[in-house]
Amino acid sequence: LKARARLDPGRHMDMLLIDLIRKTVKVAVTVVAAFFVAQNIFQLNITSLLAGAGVVGLAIAFAAQETIANVFGSVMIILDKPFAVGERVKIGAIDGSVESVGLRSTEVRSLDGNLFSVPNRQVADSVVENISRRPNIKYPFAVALTCDTPPEKMEEACKILHDILDSHPGFDTARQPPQIFFTDCRDWSLNISVTVWFNTRDFLLAQKWRHEINLEILRRFNAAKLRFSRPANTTFLAGDPDYPPIPGSLSFSGR
């Protein structure tokens, strides 16, 4: 079984299960053989030995309950297979790739390069988010334009975004087309909300596509004279003919 499992590098969990079965059977056969020899060769009273072994086993189990819990946790991980070696997961506050799964702990290499050894009992009881198994990578973002942008320019901005995103090779437009809507009129900007789904599980490839999309948006918007907004306060001077006072508003005059 181990020789067959080694043929596929992705069957690391199978290797752990085979090792666990091998060790369990080895211990069981050794114990049964020891009692068999003691009863038939040395003519010992097996009943009293079993009673004594039960008491000793209970004491050992009570003292090593954390270790036993980790072993049972590894069994649950092996059977459920919530992740495989090499996949990126989030276990509590730990975010990284799984490097190995042992009988006591699971080793996770964080994005910063640190190696965490998480007890299998904790892994089995925690919510495990398997990032590598997501079908795609969602990328929501917003494009903020200045508040004086006329409706015609907002329509042009949405059309430019559709031109850029609808034909992008990184999206499955038939199943999940880009969602582009003029959604917010804020105090300092007019926002266009965009949501796309990259048709890949490769984070670095998605980052490359985001880079290309953002550069193209910047080029097309600058060419169309569409101005990006930023949080700011604007002060209008009294008497500015471009911004006449609103009827009913307060006005101040002085010498």
C-alpha positions in Angstrom: 0.0 0.0 0.0 2.8 2.4 0.8 4.5 1.6 -2.6 1.2 2.4 -4.4 0.7 5.6 -2.4 4.2 6.9 -3.2 3.4 6.8 -6.9 1.1 9.9 -6.4 2.7 12.8 -4.5 -0.8 14.1 -3.7 -1.7 11.1 -1.6 0.2 12.2 1.5 -2.9 11.6 3.6 -3.1 8.0 2.4 0.5 7.5 3.5 -0.4 8.8 7.0 -3.4 6.5 7.2 -1.2 3.5 6.1 1.3 4.4 8.8 -1.4 4.7 11.4 -2.9 1.3 10.5 0.5 -0.3 10.4 1.4 1.0 13.9 -1.9 0.1 15.3 -1.8 -3.5 13.9 1.8 -3.9 15.1 0.9 -2.9 18.7 -2.2 -5.1 18.7 -0.3 -8.2 17.3 2.5 -7.6 19.8 0.2 -7.4 22.8 -1.9 -10.5 21.7 1.4 -12.5 21.1 2.7 -11.5 24.5 -0.4 -12.6 26.3 -0.5 -15.9 24.2 3.1 -16.7 25.1 2.5 -15.8 28.8 -0.5 -18.1 29.1 0.7 -21.1 27.0 4.5 -21.2 27.8 4.9 -19.5 31.2 1.5 -20.7 32.5 0.6 -17.2 33.8 -2.9 -16.1 34.9 -4.0 -13.9 32.0 -7.0 -12.6 33.9 -5.0 -10.9 36.6 -2.5 -9.6 33.9 -5.4 -8.1 31.9 -6.8 -6.5 35.0 -3.4 -5.0 35.9 -2.9 -3.9 32.3 -6.3 -2.3 32.3 -5.4 -0.2 35.4 -2.0 0.7 33.9 -3.5 1.6 30.6 -6.1 3.8 32.2 -3.4 5.7 34.1 -1.4 6.1 30.9 -4.4 7.3 29.0 -5.3 9.8 31.7 -1.7 11.2 31.7 -1.4 11.3 27.9 -4.9 12.5 27.1 -3.6 15.5 25.1 -1.4 13.2 23.0 -4.2 10.8 22.4 -6.5 13.6 21.5 -4.0 14.8 18.9 -3.7 11.2 17.5 -7.5 11.0 17.1 -7.4 14.5 15.6 -5.0 13.2 13.0 -7.3 10.3 12.3 -10.2 12.8 11.6 -8.0 14.9 9.4 -6.9 11.8 7.4 -10.5 10.6 7.0 -12.1 14.0 6.2 -9.2 15.3 4.1 -10.1 19.0 4.5 -6.8 19.9 2.9 -3.7 18.3 1.2 0.0 19.0 1.5 0.8 22.1 -0.5 -2.6 23.8 -0.3 -3.1 27.2 1.3 -5.4 27.2 4.3 -6.5 29.5 7.1 -6.7 27.8 10.6 -7.7 30.5 13.1 -5.2 33.3 12.7 -2.8 31.2 10.8 -2.7 31.7 7.0 -0.3 29.7 4.9 0.5 26.5 3.0 0.4 23.0 4.6 3.9 21.5 4.6 3.2 18.2 6.5 0.6 16.4 8.5 1.9 14.2 11.3 0.2 12.1 14.0 0.6 14.9 16.6 0.6 18.2 14.7 0.2 19.8 11.3 2.9 22.1 10.0 1.8 25.3 8.2 4.2 27.7 6.6 2.7 31.2 6.8 2.9 33.8 4.1 5.7 35.6 6.1 7.8 32.4 6.0 7.2 31.4 9.6 6.5 27.7 10.4 3.6 26.9 12.7 3.1 23.5 14.3 -0.7 23.3 15.1 -1.9 20.4 17.3 -4.1 18.1 15.3 -6.8 18.3 18.0 -7.0 22.0 17.4 -7.1 21.6 13.7 -9.9 19.0 13.9 -11.9 21.3 16.2 -11.3 24.5 14.2 -13.0 26.0 11.1 -10.5 25.3 8.3 -10.8 27.6 5.3 -9.2 25.9 2.3 -8.2 28.8 0.0 -6.6 26.6 -2.6 -9.9 24.9 -3.4 -11.9 28.0 -4.2 -13.2 27.8 -7.8 -12.1 31.4 -8.6 -10.7 34.5 -7.1 -13.2 37.3 -6.5 -11.9 40.9 -7.0 -14.3 43.7 -6.0 -13.1 47.3 -6.4 -14.6 50.8 -6.9 -13.7 53.6 -9.3 -14.3 57.1 -7.7 -14.8 60.1 -10.0 -15.1 63.7 -9.0 -18.5 65.0 -8.0 -18.8 67.4 -11.0 -18.6 64.5 -13.5 -21.7 64.9 -15.8 -24.0 61.9 -16.5 -22.6 61.5 -20.0 -19.1 61.0 -18.6 -20.3 58.5 -16.1 -21.9 56.5 -18.9 -18.7 56.7 -20.8 -16.7 55.5 -17.8 -19.0 52.5 -17.4 -18.6 51.7 -21.1 -14.8 51.9 -20.9 -14.9 49.5 -18.0 -17.1 47.1 -19.9 -14.7 47.3 -22.9 -11.7 46.4 -20.7 -13.3 43.7 -18.6 -15.9 42.0 -20.9 -13.2 40.7 -23.2 -10.5 39.9 -20.6 -9.2 36.3 -21.0 -9.0 35.9 -17.2 -12.8 35.8 -16.8 -15.5 33.2 -17.5 -17.9 35.9 -18.9 -20.5 33.3 -19.9 -20.9 32.0 -16.3 -19.8 35.1 -14.3 -19.7 38.3 -16.3 -18.2 41.4 -14.7 -20.7 43.4 -12.7 -20.4 47.2 -13.2 -22.8 49.7 -11.7 -22.9 53.3 -10.8 -23.8 52.8 -7.1 -22.8 55.7 -4.9 -23.1 59.5 -4.8 -20.8 60.3 -1.9 -19.9 63.7 -0.5 -16.6 63.7 -2.3 -17.0 61.2 -5.1 -19.2 59.4 -7.6 -18.5 55.7 -7.3 -18.7 52.9 -9.8 -18.7 49.5 -8.2 -17.0 46.7 -10.1 -16.9 43.0 -9.2 -15.1 40.4 -11.3 -14.1 36.7 -10.8 -10.7 35.6 -12.0 -11.0 32.2 -13.5 -8.0 30.8 -11.7 -6.8 29.6 -8.3 -3.3 31.0 -8.8 -3.0 34.0 -6.6 0.1 35.4 -8.4 -1.6 35.1 -11.8 -4.6 37.0 -10.4 -2.3 39.7 -9.1 -0.7 40.0 -12.6 -4.2 40.4 -14.2 -5.1 43.0 -11.6 -2.0 44.9 -12.5 -2.8 44.8 -16.2 -6.5 45.8 -15.6 -5.6 48.8 -13.4 -3.0 50.1 -15.8 -5.5 49.9 -18.7 -8.2 51.7 -16.6 -5.7 54.4 -15.8 -4.7 54.9 -19.5 -8.3 54.9 -20.8 -9.7 57.2 -18.1 -6.8 59.7 -18.6 -7.4 59.7 -22.3 -11.1 60.3 -21.8 -10.4 63.2 -19.4 -12.1 61.4 -16.5 -10.8 62.7 -13.2 -10.4 60.4 -10.2 -11.6 61.7 -7.0 -10.0 61.8 -3.5 -11.3 62.8 -0.1 -11.0 66.6 0.1 -12.7 69.8 1.2 -13.4 72.5 -1.4 -13.8 76.1 -0.5 -15.7 78.4 -2.8 -15.0 82.1 -2.7 -17.9 84.5 -2.5 -18.6 86.1 -5.8 -17.2 83.3 -8.0 -19.4 83.4 -11.1 -18.9 79.7 -11.7 -20.5 78.9 -8.4 -23.3 81.4 -7.6 -24.8 81.3 -4.1 -27.7 78.9 -3.5 -31.0 80.8 -3.0 -31.8 80.9 0.7 -28.2 80.2 1.8 -26.4 82.5 4.2 -24.1 85.2 2.7 -21.6 87.4 4.3 -20.4 90.7 3.1 -17.8 93.0 4.5 -15.6 96.0 3.7 
